[in-house]
């Protein structure tokens, strides 16, 4: 999920699954059109929304590629929370930093 801010709601933050974004338009504010047809106006520039989506996808791939199959099974069977996945990513990153 990526954290964005509604355009006309005192910068109220919300979380959005970037896979739901179908298109991004700038007119003059940023308008996201979701796969559901809903339109969402956000304060972030289109480039920032794209960067956040790319970072999110990169983080998901990083966790998936550095996870053992045993750990993946544990996560799936336990229906891990986002915090579990974040801990897994931090552990994988610390292992990478420890390697020569």
VEXLOMI-25598 format. One record per atom (N, C-alpha, C, CB): x, y, z; atom name; residue in one letter. Coordinates in steps of 0.05 Angstrom, whole numbers, plus 5000, padded with zeros to 4 digits. Glycine has a CB too. Example, Ala and Ser with C-alpha at 12.3 -4.5 7.8 and 13.67 -1.06 7.14 Angstrom:
2
      u      v      w    a   r
   5264   4886   5156    N   a
   5246   4910   5156   CA   a
   5264   4934   5156    C   a
   5226   4911   5181   CB   a
   5257   4955   5142    N   s
   5273   4979   5143   CA   s
   5258   5001   5157    C   s
   5282   4988   5114   CB   s
END
This chain:
100
      u      v      w    a   r
   5017   4976   5000    N   x
   5000   5000   5000   CA   x
   5018   5025   5000    C   x
   4981   5000   5025   CB   x
   5008   5046   4988    N   x
   5023   5071   4988   CA   x
   5006   5092   5002    C   x
   5029   5080   4958   CB   x
   5020   5110   5016    N   x
   5007   5131   5031   CA   x
   5005   5156   5014    C   x
   5023   5137   5057   CB   x
   4980   5165   5010    N   x
   4975   5189   4995   CA   x
   4958   5209   5012    C   x
   4960   5183   4968   CB   x
   4953   5232   5001    N   x
   4937   5252   5015   CA   x
   4915   5263   4998    C   x
   4956   5276   5025   CB   x
   4891   5262   5008    N   x
   4868   5273   4994   CA   x
   4873   5303   4987    C   x
   4841   5270   5010   CB   x
   4864   5312   4964    N   x
   4869   5339   4956   CA   x
   4853   5360   4972    C   x
   4861   5342   4927   CB   x
   4827   5355   4977    N   x
   4811   5375   4991   CA   x
   4802   5366   5018    C   x
   4787   5382   4974   CB   x
   4818   5351   5032    N   x
   4810   5342   5059   CA   x
   4831   5348   5080    C   x
   4804   5312   5059   CB   x
   4841   5373   5079    N   x
   4861   5382   5098   CA   x
   4885   5363   5098    C   x
   4850   5384   5126   CB   x
   4892   5354   5074    N   x
   4915   5336   5071   CA   x
   4912   5310   5086    C   x
   4941   5349   5079   CB   x
   4887   5301   5089    N   x
   4881   5276   5103   CA   x
   4895   5253   5088    C   x
   4851   5271   5105   CB   x
   4911   5238   5103    N   x
   4926   5215   5091   CA   x
   4908   5191   5089    C   x
   4951   5209   5108   CB   x
   4914   5175   5068    N   x
   4900   5149   5065   CA   x
   4919   5130   5051    C   x
   4873   5152   5049   CB   x
   4912   5104   5053    N   x
   4929   5084   5041   CA   x
   4915   5072   5017    C   x
   4936   5062   5061   CB   x
   4929   5068   4995    N   x
   4917   5058   4970   CA   x
   4935   5035   4959    C   x
   4914   5080   4950   CB   x
   4922   5014   4950    N   x
   4935   4993   4936   CA   x
   4942   5003   4908    C   x
   4918   4966   4934   CB   x
   4968   5006   4901    N   x
   4975   5018   4876   CA   x
   4967   5001   4852    C   x
   5005   5022   4875   CB   x
   4961   4975   4856    N   x
   4951   4959   4835   CA   x
   4924   4967   4825    C   x
   4951   4929   4843   CB   x
   4910   4983   4841    N   x
   4883   4993   4833   CA   x
   4885   5018   4815    C   x
   4867   5000   4858   CB   x
   4909   5029   4811    N   x
   4911   5053   4795   CA   x
   4912   5046   4766    C   x
   4936   5069   4803   CB   x
   4892   5056   4751    N   x
   4890   5051   4722   CA   x
   4904   5073   4706    C   x
   4861   5048   4713   CB   x
   4900   5098   4715    N   x
   4913   5121   4702   CA   x
   4916   5144   4721    C   x
   4897   5129   4677   CB   x
   4935   5162   4714    N   x
   4940   5186   4730   CA   x
   4940   5209   4711    C   x
   4968   5184   4745   CB   x
   4923   5229   4718    N   x
   4921   5253   4701   CA   x
   4928   5278   4718    C   x
   4893   5256   4689   CB   x
   4939   5298   4705    N   x
   4944   5323   4718   CA   x
   4927   5345   4705    C   x
   4975   5331   4716   CB   x
   4906   5354   4720    N   x
   4888   5374   4708   CA   x
   4874   5392   4728    C   x
   4867   5359   4692   CB   x
   4883   5412   4739    N   x
   4911   5418   4745   CA   x
   4921   5403   4769    C   x
   4915   5448   4749   CB   x
   4903   5389   4784    N   x
   4912   5373   4806   CA   x
   4914   5344   4796    C   x
   4892   5375   4830   CB   x
   4926   5327   4813    N   x
   4930   5299   4805   CA   x
   4905   5284   4810    C   x
   4954   5287   4821   CB   x
   4896   5270   4789    N   x
   4871   5254   4791   CA   x
   4879   5225   4784    C   x
   4849   5265   4771   CB   x
   4873   5207   4803    N   x
   4877   5179   4799   CA   x
   4851   5166   4790    C   x
   4888   5165   4824   CB   x
   4852   5151   4768    N   x
   4828   5136   4761   CA   x
   4834   5107   4768    C   x
   4821   5139   4730   CB   x
   4817   5095   4785    N   x
   4822   5068   4794   CA   x
   4809   5048   4775    C   x
   4811   5065   4823   CB   x
   4816   5023   4778    N   x
   4805   5002   4761   CA   x
   4775   4999   4766    C   x
   4819   4976   4766   CB   x
   4766   5009   4788    N   x
   4737   5008   4795   CA   x
   4721   5030   4781    C   x
   4733   5009   4825   CB   x
   4736   5049   4768    N   x
   4723   5072   4756   CA   x
   4722   5097   4774    C   x
   4695   5065   4748   CB   x
   4727   5093   4800    N   x
   4728   5115   4819   CA   x
   4751   5134   4813    C   x
   4729   5104   4848   CB   x
   4746   5159   4817    N   x
   4767   5179   4813   CA   x
   4775   5190   4841    C   x
   4758   5202   4794   CB   x
   4801   5193   4845    N   x
   4811   5203   4871   CA   x
   4830   5226   4865    C   x
   4825   5181   4887   CB   x
   4825   5250   4878    N   x
   4842   5273   4875   CA   x
   4862   5273   4898    C   x
   4826   5299   4874   CB   x
   4888   5275   4891    N   x
   4909   5274   4912   CA   x
   4928   5298   4909    C   x
   4925   5248   4909   CB   x
   4941   5304   4931    N   x
   4960   5326   4932   CA   x
   4987   5320   4918    C   x
   4965   5335   4961   CB   x
   4994   5294   4917    N   x
   5019   5286   4906   CA   x
   5019   5290   4875    C   x
   5025   5256   4912   CB   x
   5043   5297   4865    N   x
   5046   5299   4836   CA   x
   5046   5271   4823    C   x
   5073   5314   4829   CB   x
   5038   5270   4797    N   x
   5038   5243   4784   CA   x
   5064   5228   4787    C   x
   5031   5247   4755   CB   x
   5087   5242   4784    N   x
   5113   5229   4786   CA   x
   5117   5217   4814    C   x
   5135   5250   4780   CB   x
   5108   5231   4835    N   x
   5111   5221   4862   CA   x
   5094   5196   4866    C   x
   5103   5242   4882   CB   x
   5069   5196   4855    N   x
   5052   5172   4857   CA   x
   5066   5148   4843    C   x
   5024   5178   4844   CB   x
   5077   5153   4820    N   x
   5091   5132   4805   CA   x
   5115   5122   4821    C   x
   5100   5142   4778   CB   x
   5130   5140   4833    N   x
   5154   5133   4849   CA   x
   5145   5116   4873    C   x
   5169   5157   4859   CB   x
   5124   5124   4887    N   x
   5114   5109   4910   CA   x
   5105   5081   4902    C   x
   5091   5124   4924   CB   x
   5091   5079   4879    N   x
   5082   5053   4869   CA   x
   5106   5035   4863    C   x
   5064   5056   4845   CB   x
   5127   5047   4850    N   x
   5150   5031   4843   CA   x
   5165   5022   4868    C   x
   5169   5048   4825   CB   x
   5167   5039   4888    N   x
   5180   5031   4913   CA   x
   5165   5009   4927    C   x
   5182   5055   4932   CB   x
   5138   5011   4927    N   x
   5122   4990   4939   CA   x
   5126   4963   4925    C   x
   5092   4998   4937   CB   x
   5126   4963   4898    N   x
   5130   4938   4883   CA   x
   5158   4927   4887    C   x
   5125   4943   4853   CB   x
   5178   4945   4889    N   x
   5205   4937   4894   CA   x
   5208   4924   4921    C   x
   5224   4960   4892   CB   x
   5194   4935   4941    N   x
   5195   4924   4968   CA   x
   5182   4896   4969    C   x
   5182   4943   4988   CB   x
   5160   4893   4955    N   x
   5147   4867   4954   CA   x
   5165   4846   4941    C   x
   5120   4869   4939   CB   x
   5177   4854   4919    N   x
   5196   4835   4905   CA   x
   5220   4829   4922    C   x
   5205   4847   4878   CB   x
   5231   4849   4936    N   x
   5254   4844   4953   CA   x
   5248   4824   4975    C   x
   5263   4871   4966   CB   x
   5225   4827   4987    N   x
   5217   4808   5008   CA   x
   5213   4780   4997    C   x
   5191   4817   5023   CB   x
   5199   4779   4974    N   x
   5193   4753   4962   CA   x
   5219   4738   4953    C   x
   5174   4756   4938   CB   x
   5237   4753   4942    N   x
   5262   4740   4931   CA   x
   5281   4732   4953    C   x
   5275   4759   4912   CB   x
   5279   4745   4976    N   x
   5298   4739   4998   CA   x
   5286   4721   5020    C   x
   5307   4764   5010   CB   x
   5262   4711   5015    N   x
   5248   4695   5035   CA   x
   5252   4666   5029    C   x
   5218   4702   5036   CB   x
   5257   4650   5050    N   x
   5259   4621   5046   CA   x
   5231   4610   5041    C   x
   5272   4608   5070   CB   x
   5230   4587   5028    N   x
   5204   4575   5023   CA   x
   5190   4567   5049    C   x
   5207   4550   5004   CB   x
   5206   4559   5069    N   x
   5195   4552   5095   CA   x
   5181   4576   5107    C   x
   5216   4541   5113   CB   x
   5195   4599   5106    N   x
   5184   4623   5118   CA   x
   5159   4632   5103    C   x
   5205   4646   5118   CB   x
   5160   4629   5077    N   x
   5136   4637   5060   CA   x
   5112   4620   5069    C   x
   5142   4633   5030   CB   x
   5117   4594   5074    N   x
   5095   4577   5083   CA   x
   5084   4585   5110    C   x
   5104   4548   5084   CB   x
   5103   4593   5128    N   x
   5094   4602   5154   CA   x
   5077   4627   5152    C   x
   5118   4608   5172   CB   x
   5085   4645   5135    N   x
   5071   4671   5131   CA   x
   5043   4665   5120    C   x
   5086   4690   5114   CB   x
   5042   4649   5099    N   x
   5016   4643   5087   CA   x
   4998   4628   5106    C   x
   5020   4626   5062   CB   x
   5008   4610   5122    N   x
   4991   4595   5140   CA   x
   4982   4612   5163    C   x
   5005   4570   5150   CB   x
   4998   4631   5171    N   x
   4991   4648   5194   CA   x
   4977   4674   5186    C   x
   5016   4655   5209   CB   x
   4974   4678   5159    N   x
   4962   4703   5149   CA   x
   4976   4727   5162    C   x
   4932   4704   5155   CB   x
   5001   4729   5155    N   x
   5019   4750   5168   CA   x
   5008   4778   5164    C   x
   5046   4748   5156   CB   x
   5014   4794   5183    N   x
   5006   4822   5181   CA   x
   5028   4837   5166    C   x
   5002   4834   5210   CB   x
   5022   4862   5160    N   x
   5042   4879   5146   CA   x
   5067   4882   5163    C   x
   5030   4906   5140   CB   x
   5064   4882   5189    N   x
   5087   4884   5207   CA   x
   5105   4860   5204    C   x
   5078   4888   5236   CB   x
   5094   4836   5201    N   x
   5110   4812   5196   CA   x
   5126   4815   5171    C   x
   5092   4787   5195   CB   x
   5113   4824   5149    N   x
   5127   4827   5124   CA   x
   5149   4848   5126    C   x
   5108   4835   5102   CB   x
   5144   4870   5141    N   x
   5164   4890   5144   CA   x
   5188   4879   5159    C   x
   5153   4915   5158   CB   x
   5183   4864   5180    N   x
   5205   4852   5196   CA   x
   5221   4833   5178    C   x
   5194   4836   5220   CB   x
   5208   4818   5160    N   x
   5222   4800   5142   CA   x
   5240   4816   5123    C   x
   5201   4783   5126   CB   x
   5230   4838   5113    N   x
   5246   4855   5095   CA   x
   5270   4867   5110    C   x
   5229   4878   5084   CB   x
   5266   4875   5134    N   x
   5289   4886   5150   CA   x
   5309   4864   5156    C   x
   5279   4898   5176   CB   x
   5300   4840   5161    N   x
   5319   4818   5166   CA   x
   5335   4812   5141    C   x
   5303   4793   5176   CB   x
   5321   4811   5118    N   x
   5335   4805   5093   CA   x
   5355   4827   5087    C   x
   5315   4802   5070   CB   x
   5348   4852   5092    N   x
   5366   4874   5087   CA   x
   5390   4873   5105    C   x
   5352   4901   5090   CB   x
   5386   4866   5131    N   x
   5409   4864   5149   CA   x
   5428   4841   5141    C   x
   5399   4861   5178   CB   x
   5416   4819   5131    N   x
   5433   4797   5121   CA   x
   5450   4806   5098    C   x
   5416   4773   5114   CB   x
   5438   4822   5080    N   x
   5453   4832   5057   CA   x
   5476   4850   5065    C   x
   5434   4847   5038   CB   x
   5471   4867   5085    N   x
   5491   4885   5095   CA   x
   5514   4871   5110    C   x
   5479   4906   5113   CB   x
   5508   4848   5121    N   x
   5529   4832   5135   CA   x
   5547   4817   5117    C   x
   5515   4814   5154   CB   x
   5538   4813   5091    N   x
   5555   4797   5073   CA   x
   5578   4814   5063    C   x
   5538   4787   5049   CB   x
   5602   4801   5059    N   x
   5625   4816   5050   CA   x
   5623   4824   5021    C   x
   5651   4799   5053   CB   x
END
